[in-house]
Amino acid sequence: MMDGSTTGTGRDRGRIVAVLGPTNTGKTHYAIERMLAHRTGVIGLPLRLLAREVYDKIVGLRGPSVVALVTGEERIVPDRAQYWVCTVEAMPVGLGPEFLAVDEIQLCADPERGHVFTDRLLHARGHHETLFLGAATMRGAIAALVPRAQFVGRERFSQLVYTGSKKISRMPTRSAIVGFSVENLYATAELLRRQKGGAAVVMGALSPRTRNAQVELYQNGDVDFLVATDAIGMGLNLDIGHVAFSGLRKFDGRRMRDLMPNELSQIAGRAGRYTQDGTFGVTGEAPPLDDDLAEAIQDHRFAPIRKLSWRNSNLEFGSVGRLIGSLEEHTSDEWLTRAREADDLMALKAIAERPDLQPRLCDARDVRLLWDVCRIPDFRGISHTEHAELLGRIFEFLHSLGRVPDDWLAAQVKRIDRTEGDIDTLSKRLAFIRTWTYVAQRDGWVDDVAHWRDATRAVEDRLSDALHGALTQRFVDRRTSVLLRRLKQKESLVADVNDKGEVTIEGQVLGRIEGFRFRQDQTASPDEAKTLRQAAMATLRPEFHLRADRFYNTPDTEFDVTEQGGLMWGDQAIGKLVKGDDPLKPTAEAFVDDEAGPEVITKVQRRLQHFIDRRIAAQFEPLLALSRDETVTGLARGVAFRMMEGFGIIPRSDIADDIKSLDQDARGMLRKHGVRFGQFTIFQPLLLKPAPTRLRLVLWGLWQGLDVFPESPPPGLVTILHDTQQPQGYFAMSGYRPAGARAIRIDMLERLADMLRGQDTRGGFEAKPDMLSISGLTLEQFADLMGGLGYRAERGERAKVKAAPAVASAPEPAATDAPETIDETVLDVAPPTGLEGAEAPAAAAPAPEAEREATAQAAPQAEGAEDGAAAAQDDGPVEVVTAPAEMEVFYTFTWSPRRQAGGPKGPRRSEGGRQTAEGGPRAPREGGGRSEGGKPRGDAGRPEGGKPPRGKGGKPQRGKGGKPPREDDGPKTFTARPERKADRIDPDNPFAQALAGLRTKT
């Protein structure tokens, strides 16, 4: 009981006034004015949130040095405190203030907290003035219990009107939607975020810091909607125009019940501030209010309160039993009813039953300490058993040590001090830290009160900020809310585009500009998309014009064409190519939003067309020069036209007759423009480079009407896989010719054809190292390639030639684990340029007959190797063959028109009987033909020099057996059966060396 106070039946000191009336009558504002008119004062408020709001207001008027704030979890008490702002439960005892006020006095009837308000009504007094503020329903109870009280009625400054039911989508701005469960609040806030840009969330469980931050979102206009519990009915002063109930039932801690009419009125009364009228209604699943109830709320007519919750405040601490008995004492006053069992009394009973704690409750001091511990509120909202267990632990510390240990308390706080997690997780941690904040506020419970107050407050602030951030991130779309507000106010919007192309308005990212198209943020809901685009296009038209001017003056080096025909400006897609009237004249189509305007569209389109025309002119300059050359006439003009159709590459078989009909003058005209008459392909070598090839495939894909253009082969590869899934004509446009499982580049194929021209294609020949090197293939792969070109490959094995072993005085080392048979001979791949072959491998192995002869002659030596080794110990060193001969694979190639790659018809022959380009390794015979350098040659595809000796009739001169004569110093030809040279010893054959040794000894 406070100093200077008396019971309601005794003599009251000072003036007692009950200021009663509905909401929005200025009662709290009046109480603050009256308190500041006195030298000292105390005001008790129903909520921690409201206490903080009043504290901030008084600090603004008088400064922080004279204003104290005392709640269960906060304690700010300056040395010269004159005015105390408190929650009703935390109102200090023994101050003797001149002024005292209790707000929301009608809470005396509340089943849970009512006994505290009733105790203040009966006992709390100020020396000079006491005010009780609340609803008019308390008039009878106050008159009966406080006979000296004077009554002052206050009327609302504005009217309150019922508007019925409204959907959330039709909810007016500056509305508060009130729910009575967390799930309902979250669902409503999420719906408002998608449809209206978001909502602030206010709940009684929020810390003042979080609540203030959320209210600020609403008050400053970032959002136009507030989602709240009935906490807003307890004096929170907000700019609310409409209150909508999303439910009419609540859980009061024990059961679900309907809200009383006066409770609905208390909440609905938050609508309309000062002289501005307000409205209220229902939304969602809440049923419409009855007409009588709606009229009662509008007219503030409610049944008076007949019973106040009461609990005896004259407690006895002689023992736990006597304390419990005094708390459960009944009253005979007709206006009072014993309060239901509160959390503190349930905790007291649970701890008193613990056998381990009963010996500690020896005297009144122990019982009073236990009661103080039991009054720690259950902020966590867990079970009564768990709450009692925690309180018992705290009592043990205080009884045994006189304080809560720092290390234990630090561990509890550290476990909570984490800011990650969702809204529910952060809310639980905030509830948990309130327990330790309450403990830290109690004098004498911890060693360093100031330290723990600051520490727990800092944790609460961090969790509050994190919770505010989580609430805002989940339920507020700042971007949409800002845009809606600006569009509604018809303010001019100014967009900012950063170097990444991001479009922002007042710091809110709307999307990004990609070229001349606006891509709005994909996180926007369908409801937000229209608003985003409306706001963006209203601000981006000037930006599009500036960008178009800069684009038009951009050099060609900053543009590119993708392999799918896309036109790029740096890394931004700016347009695409579409089929034109001519294969080499596609049309550029620009990607520009219609909202940018026709001027921007035309400018971008014209610039892109200039770029692609210049790119084609540069990459296909030899071909375009050929088409423009008026000196190219007759049949040559026809071939030039076909070259244009083939983008500079034509398989020779497609125009074989035309090529055959060309005279040397016509060929000279075409060769002047770089046209090469290859055995397999007619082409311009400059157009085989990677850049023209890449562009050629794009132009060809456009002209063919392909949906997806095939990609160009990687540059530098001599051969690529023969993918049969590629569209017809792809390999020719890529500069390759399929042959077997792979396709070979056409310029390298012609070089290979030049090498094959001097071989015995009828009798058979083996691949020279240069042939393998130029193709970059293994022997097996080369055999498959030759098969694709029309050759039959016969596989064989023979003894691999090795160098003769050195003569030594010691036995030879053991044989290695090298394989006896080599299936493939891997050769170096051609260099990346693809124009020249890699270094040739070692010389080919000797002919099979020489191998067999060497093997047969060396056999006796192998059989006597053991005897020779034994003799070496007595007679000195001998030559010993230490390993059997290894075998190697070789192929013999013979021309076989049935497997040629030119087509199913087989080889065509010229008039002279020679195989044609599509049928074999030799081109058609051209009378008086010349090589690429203009030197006469008998064969159109024969390389310069190397003209074979000829006999009568111009035919190649042949030796015995019809084969050409060999020259020891000239290049040798591999045939299926090489000439046996038994009179010569191969220095690289170990068996021949061994045989020579035996002959020498003999």
VENBEL-V547290 format. One record per backbone hydrogen bond with DSSP energy under -1.0 kcal/mol. CO is the residue of the C=O (numbers start at 1). NH is the residue of the N-H. If there is no record, write none. Layout:
co=CO nh=NH
co=CO nh=NH
This chain:
co=2 nh=5
co=7 nh=10
co=15 nh=130
co=16 nh=150
co=17 nh=132
co=18 nh=152
co=19 nh=134
co=20 nh=154
co=24 nh=157
co=26 nh=30
co=27 nh=31
co=28 nh=32
co=29 nh=33
co=30 nh=34
co=31 nh=35
co=32 nh=36
co=35 nh=38
co=41 nh=84
co=42 nh=101
co=43 nh=86
co=44 nh=103
co=45 nh=88
co=47 nh=51
co=48 nh=52
co=49 nh=53
co=50 nh=54
co=51 nh=55
co=52 nh=56
co=53 nh=57
co=54 nh=58
co=55 nh=59
co=56 nh=60
co=58 nh=62
co=59 nh=63
co=66 nh=82
co=66 nh=83
co=68 nh=85
co=69 nh=76
co=70 nh=87
co=74 nh=71
co=76 nh=69
co=78 nh=81
co=82 nh=41
co=83 nh=68
co=84 nh=43
co=85 nh=70
co=86 nh=45
co=88 nh=91
co=97 nh=127
co=98 nh=128
co=98 nh=129
co=99 nh=42
co=100 nh=131
co=101 nh=44
co=102 nh=133
co=104 nh=107
co=105 nh=108
co=106 nh=109
co=107 nh=110
co=108 nh=309
co=110 nh=114
co=113 nh=116
co=113 nh=117
co=114 nh=118
co=115 nh=119
co=116 nh=120
co=117 nh=121
co=118 nh=122
co=119 nh=123
co=120 nh=124
co=128 nh=15
co=129 nh=100
co=130 nh=17
co=131 nh=102
co=132 nh=19
co=133 nh=105
co=134 nh=21
co=135 nh=138
co=136 nh=139
co=137 nh=305
co=138 nh=142
co=139 nh=143
co=140 nh=144
co=141 nh=145
co=142 nh=146
co=146 nh=149
co=150 nh=18
co=152 nh=20
co=159 nh=278
co=161 nh=280
co=164 nh=282
co=167 nh=170
co=168 nh=171
co=174 nh=241
co=174 nh=242
co=175 nh=226
co=176 nh=244
co=177 nh=228
co=178 nh=246
co=181 nh=185
co=182 nh=186
co=183 nh=187
co=184 nh=188
co=185 nh=189
co=186 nh=190
co=187 nh=191
co=188 nh=192
co=189 nh=193
co=190 nh=194
co=191 nh=195
co=192 nh=196
co=192 nh=198
co=197 nh=477
co=200 nh=227
co=202 nh=229
co=203 nh=206
co=207 nh=211
co=208 nh=212
co=209 nh=213
co=210 nh=214
co=211 nh=215
co=212 nh=216
co=213 nh=217
co=214 nh=218
co=215 nh=219
co=216 nh=220
co=217 nh=222
co=217 nh=223
co=224 nh=174
co=224 nh=175
co=225 nh=200
co=226 nh=177
co=227 nh=202
co=228 nh=179
co=229 nh=232
co=230 nh=233
co=231 nh=234
co=238 nh=240
co=240 nh=272
co=241 nh=279
co=242 nh=176
co=243 nh=281
co=244 nh=178
co=245 nh=283
co=248 nh=259
co=250 nh=257
co=255 nh=252
co=257 nh=250
co=260 nh=264
co=261 nh=265
co=262 nh=266
co=263 nh=267
co=264 nh=268
co=265 nh=269
co=267 nh=270
co=268 nh=271
co=273 nh=276
co=278 nh=161
co=279 nh=243
co=280 nh=163
co=281 nh=245
co=282 nh=166
co=283 nh=286
co=290 nh=294
co=291 nh=295
co=292 nh=296
co=293 nh=297
co=294 nh=298
co=295 nh=299
co=296 nh=300
co=296 nh=301
co=308 nh=337
co=310 nh=339
co=313 nh=315
co=319 nh=323
co=320 nh=324
co=321 nh=325
co=322 nh=326
co=323 nh=327
co=324 nh=328
co=333 nh=336
co=335 nh=308
co=337 nh=310
co=342 nh=346
co=343 nh=347
co=344 nh=348
co=345 nh=349
co=346 nh=350
co=347 nh=351
co=348 nh=352
co=349 nh=353
co=351 nh=354
co=354 nh=357
co=354 nh=358
co=357 nh=360
co=358 nh=361
co=360 nh=362
co=363 nh=367
co=364 nh=368
co=365 nh=369
co=366 nh=370
co=367 nh=371
co=368 nh=372
co=369 nh=373
co=370 nh=374
co=373 nh=376
co=377 nh=379
co=383 nh=387
co=384 nh=388
co=385 nh=389
co=386 nh=390
co=387 nh=391
co=388 nh=392
co=389 nh=393
co=390 nh=394
co=391 nh=395
co=392 nh=396
co=393 nh=397
co=394 nh=398
co=395 nh=399
co=396 nh=400
co=397 nh=401
co=405 nh=409
co=406 nh=410
co=407 nh=411
co=408 nh=412
co=409 nh=413
co=410 nh=414
co=411 nh=415
co=413 nh=417
co=416 nh=418
co=422 nh=426
co=423 nh=427
co=424 nh=428
co=425 nh=429
co=426 nh=430
co=427 nh=431
co=428 nh=432
co=429 nh=433
co=430 nh=434
co=433 nh=437
co=434 nh=438
co=435 nh=439
co=436 nh=440
co=437 nh=441
co=439 nh=442
co=442 nh=445
co=445 nh=404
co=448 nh=452
co=449 nh=453
co=450 nh=454
co=451 nh=455
co=452 nh=456
co=453 nh=457
co=454 nh=458
co=455 nh=459
co=456 nh=460
co=457 nh=461
co=458 nh=462
co=459 nh=463
co=460 nh=464
co=461 nh=465
co=462 nh=466
co=463 nh=467
co=464 nh=468
co=465 nh=469
co=466 nh=470
co=467 nh=471
co=468 nh=472
co=469 nh=473
co=470 nh=474
co=471 nh=475
co=472 nh=476
co=475 nh=199
co=477 nh=481
co=478 nh=482
co=479 nh=483
co=480 nh=484
co=481 nh=485
co=482 nh=486
co=483 nh=487
co=484 nh=488
co=485 nh=489
co=486 nh=491
co=496 nh=504
co=498 nh=501
co=501 nh=513
co=502 nh=498
co=503 nh=510
co=503 nh=511
co=504 nh=496
co=505 nh=508
co=508 nh=505
co=510 nh=521
co=511 nh=503
co=512 nh=519
co=514 nh=517
co=516 nh=593
co=517 nh=514
co=519 nh=512
co=521 nh=524
co=525 nh=529
co=528 nh=532
co=529 nh=533
co=530 nh=534
co=531 nh=535
co=532 nh=536
co=533 nh=537
co=534 nh=538
co=536 nh=539
co=536 nh=540
co=540 nh=544
co=541 nh=545
co=542 nh=546
co=543 nh=547
co=544 nh=548
co=545 nh=549
co=546 nh=550
co=547 nh=551
co=548 nh=552
co=549 nh=553
co=551 nh=554
co=555 nh=558
co=556 nh=559
co=558 nh=570
co=560 nh=568
co=562 nh=565
co=565 nh=577
co=566 nh=562
co=567 nh=574
co=567 nh=575
co=568 nh=560
co=569 nh=572
co=572 nh=569
co=574 nh=591
co=575 nh=567
co=576 nh=589
co=578 nh=587
co=582 nh=585
co=587 nh=578
co=589 nh=576
co=593 nh=596
co=594 nh=597
co=597 nh=601
co=598 nh=602
co=599 nh=603
co=600 nh=604
co=601 nh=605
co=602 nh=606
co=603 nh=607
co=604 nh=608
co=605 nh=609
co=606 nh=610
co=607 nh=611
co=608 nh=612
co=609 nh=613
co=610 nh=614
co=611 nh=615
co=612 nh=616
co=613 nh=617
co=614 nh=618
co=615 nh=619
co=616 nh=620
co=620 nh=624
co=621 nh=625
co=622 nh=626
co=623 nh=627
co=624 nh=628
co=629 nh=632
co=633 nh=636
co=634 nh=638
co=635 nh=639
co=636 nh=640
co=637 nh=641
co=638 nh=642
co=639 nh=643
co=640 nh=644
co=641 nh=645
co=642 nh=646
co=643 nh=648
co=644 nh=647
co=646 nh=649
co=648 nh=684
co=650 nh=682
co=651 nh=654
co=655 nh=659
co=656 nh=660
co=657 nh=661
co=663 nh=667
co=664 nh=668
co=665 nh=669
co=666 nh=670
co=667 nh=671
co=668 nh=672
co=670 nh=673
co=670 nh=675
co=671 nh=674
co=676 nh=678
co=676 nh=683
co=680 nh=652
co=681 nh=678
co=682 nh=650
co=683 nh=676
co=684 nh=687
co=685 nh=688
co=689 nh=693
co=690 nh=694
co=691 nh=695
co=692 nh=696
co=693 nh=697
co=694 nh=698
co=695 nh=699
co=696 nh=700
co=697 nh=701
co=698 nh=702
co=699 nh=703
co=700 nh=704
co=701 nh=706
co=714 nh=717
co=718 nh=745
co=720 nh=743
co=721 nh=723
co=723 nh=726
co=727 nh=730
co=729 nh=733
co=730 nh=734
co=731 nh=736
co=732 nh=735
co=735 nh=746
co=737 nh=744
co=739 nh=742
co=741 nh=722
co=742 nh=739
co=743 nh=720
co=744 nh=737
co=745 nh=749
co=746 nh=750
co=747 nh=751
co=748 nh=752
co=749 nh=753
co=750 nh=754
co=751 nh=755
co=752 nh=756
co=753 nh=757
co=756 nh=759
co=759 nh=761
co=760 nh=764
co=761 nh=895
co=764 nh=976
co=765 nh=893
co=768 nh=772
co=769 nh=773
co=770 nh=774
co=771 nh=775
co=772 nh=776
co=772 nh=777
co=778 nh=782
co=779 nh=783
co=780 nh=784
co=781 nh=785
co=782 nh=786
co=783 nh=787
co=784 nh=788
co=785 nh=789
co=786 nh=791
co=787 nh=790
co=790 nh=896
co=792 nh=894
co=794 nh=892
co=796 nh=890
co=798 nh=888
co=820 nh=887
co=825 nh=779
co=831 nh=834
co=847 nh=851
co=848 nh=852
co=849 nh=853
co=850 nh=854
co=851 nh=855
co=852 nh=856
co=853 nh=857
co=854 nh=858
co=858 nh=862
co=859 nh=863
co=860 nh=864
co=862 nh=865
co=864 nh=868
co=865 nh=869
co=866 nh=870
co=867 nh=871
co=868 nh=872
co=870 nh=873
co=871 nh=875
co=872 nh=876
co=886 nh=800
co=887 nh=822
co=888 nh=798
co=890 nh=796
co=892 nh=794
co=893 nh=765
co=894 nh=792
co=896 nh=899
co=897 nh=900
co=908 nh=916
co=910 nh=913
co=914 nh=910
co=916 nh=920
co=926 nh=929
co=929 nh=937
co=931 nh=934
co=935 nh=931
co=939 nh=942
co=949 nh=957
co=951 nh=954
co=952 nh=955
co=955 nh=951
co=959 nh=962
co=963 nh=959
co=967 nh=970
co=986 nh=989
co=989 nh=993
co=990 nh=994
co=991 nh=995
co=992 nh=996
co=993 nh=997
co=994 nh=998
co=995 nh=999
co=996 nh=1000
co=997 nh=1001
co=998 nh=1002
